[in-house]
Amino acid sequence: MRDEHQGADHRHLTAYVDDQGRLHVDGHDLGPGTAPVSADGEYEWFQTIAAADVPRLVELLGGAPGDDVLEVIERGWTGGRSYDLEALLRGSGIPVERFAWGG
């Protein structure tokens, strides 16, 4: 979804669906840009959306019922738009299990 490199900063974001149908959106940032949240220049976060909530997310992302969530993400929510996806998840009301780690 995102693989950005700006100077010493690197930002990565991936998505996958596990064998239980849950959507995972995982991020990993490296470099001095992580200083507000990490003393060692590394920040990771993991977001999981339950399988029962994936159809609602597909709808919010502009997909149709039955569309594959990863295909919907690939069509319009990668690169710079991946930041919009993260904002949408925060404001959607869809329960998201979150975990963050910064050194």
C-alpha positions in Angstrom: 0.0 0.0 0.0 2.8 2.4 0.8 6.6 2.2 0.3 8.0 5.7 0.6 11.5 6.9 0.9 12.4 10.5 1.7 16.0 11.0 2.7 16.6 8.9 5.8 12.9 8.3 6.4 11.1 5.2 5.2 7.4 4.5 5.5 5.7 1.2 4.8 2.1 0.1 4.9 0.8 -3.3 3.9 -2.6 -5.1 4.0 -3.6 -8.7 4.0 -6.5 -10.9 4.9 -5.8 -13.8 7.3 -7.3 -17.3 7.2 -10.2 -16.1 9.4 -11.2 -13.3 7.0 -9.8 -10.5 9.2 -8.2 -7.5 7.4 -4.8 -6.5 8.7 -3.3 -3.1 8.0 0.3 -3.0 9.3 2.7 -0.1 9.2 6.4 0.3 9.8 8.3 3.7 9.7 12.0 4.2 10.1 14.1 7.3 10.4 14.3 10.6 12.1 10.7 11.5 11.2 9.6 9.0 13.9 11.1 11.2 16.7 7.8 12.4 18.0 6.8 8.8 18.9 10.0 6.8 19.0 13.4 7.4 20.6 15.2 4.9 18.4 13.9 5.9 14.9 11.5 3.0 14.5 7.7 2.9 14.9 5.4 0.0 14.1 1.6 -0.4 14.3 -0.9 -3.1 13.5 -4.6 -2.7 12.9 -7.0 -5.6 12.6 -10.6 -5.4 11.4 -12.9 -8.3 12.2 -14.2 -10.4 9.2 -17.8 -9.4 10.1 -16.8 -5.7 9.6 -14.9 -6.1 6.3 -18.0 -5.7 4.1 -18.9 -2.4 5.7 -15.3 -1.2 5.1 -15.5 -2.3 1.5 -18.6 -0.1 1.2 -16.9 2.9 2.8 -14.0 2.5 0.4 -16.3 2.7 -2.6 -16.6 -1.0 -3.3 -19.7 -3.0 -4.1 -21.1 -5.9 -2.0 -19.0 -9.0 -2.6 -15.9 -7.1 -3.8 -12.6 -8.3 -2.4 -11.3 -5.8 0.1 -7.7 -6.1 -1.0 -8.7 -5.4 -4.6 -10.7 -2.3 -3.5 -7.7 -1.1 -1.6 -5.4 -1.7 -4.5 -7.7 0.2 -6.9 -7.8 3.5 -4.9 -6.2 3.5 -1.5 -2.4 3.0 -2.1 0.4 5.5 -2.1 -0.6 8.9 -0.9 -4.3 7.7 -0.6 -3.2 5.2 2.0 -3.1 8.0 4.5 -6.8 8.7 3.7 -7.5 5.0 4.4 -6.0 5.3 7.8 -8.0 8.4 8.6 -11.2 6.7 7.3 -10.6 3.8 9.6 -10.2 6.1 12.6 -13.4 7.9 11.8 -15.5 5.1 10.5 -17.0 3.7 13.7 -15.8 0.2 12.6 -14.1 -1.5 15.6 -10.4 -1.7 14.9 -8.0 -3.6 17.1 -4.8 -1.5 17.3 -1.3 -2.1 18.6 1.6 0.3 18.3 5.2 0.0 19.2 7.9 2.7 19.2 11.4 2.2 20.7 
